[in-house]
Amino acid sequence: MSTKRMEIVQRFVDFAEGYVHSDGRVLKSDEKQTMLDILTEAGFAPTDLIPGVLTGHYRDEDCRMTGQTFSYNSQCPFRMTGDDSADEIEATKWLNHVFVIAANKERSARTKAERVNVIVAAVERSIPLEPIKLTSDGDFLVEHNYRPGLKDHCTDENGLPSVIGYHKECGGRMKFLPTRPNCYVAVCESCFLRIEYPTTCQTYGDLRAALAQN
């Protein structure tokens, strides 16, 4: 665990514990920076935080809106925006999730140090697997859910499944096939990009290192 990550999370918990919301409440510059910092550390790319509740719409089984709404961020009423100034729903949901833990709104028996550790773990789970370069032409392997958020993501320590990931450039699944005793092949089911790698590769980290030598 990096010292920087721990420091960012501790600042966030300190802020959340002391934060009292009221209408018209404007974040101080250091408070806003604290929330931007933890979003960035979790793999998001925030450009701004805007006061306000982000509302979603319930839908029926035919995906038609029912007229009923819900809030994504009732406990942390700030919406993250990205490069195009649009609301980033997953980031806003994630921030609300960790704010509830940090401010102990669950009224759990966790100590402050325990809540810090829980949020550090949430940050680490949010960070997507760093794309793995497959070819010198700039083809990359990514996870299926390669955006940050509340889903658990792979790390370089994870083992390689039969579908090792997705070809970022076309979106096709990359599936491994045993070919020779000392070689595996990963083939994109969409564009048929073919990558060979040694059978000694057991993890994403092994695969990254082997392909970097090509």
FENJO-V449417 format. One line per field, one symbol per residue. phi: phi as a letter, one per 20 degrees, with the letter a starting at -180 (. if undefined). burial: # if it has 16 or more other C-alpha atoms within 10 Angstrom, else .. A space follows every 10 residues. Layout:
# FENJO-V449417
phi=???
burial=???
This chain:
# FENJO-V449417
phi=.fffffffff fffgfffefc ebgnfdffff fffgffffff feoecfdacd gpeeddcfce femefenecb debfecfcde ddgemefdff fffffffffg ffelffleef fffffgfffg ffffffffgf gdfecfenec ecffeedfqf ffdfcfeffe efefqcfgfc nffddecfcd gdbdcdcffe dmgccdbfff fdcffffgff ffef
burial=....#..### ###.###... .......... ##.####### ######.##. #.##...... .......... .##.###### #.....#### ########## ####...... .#..##.### .######### ####....## ####.##### #.###...## ..######.. ######.... ...######. ..#..####. #.######.. #...
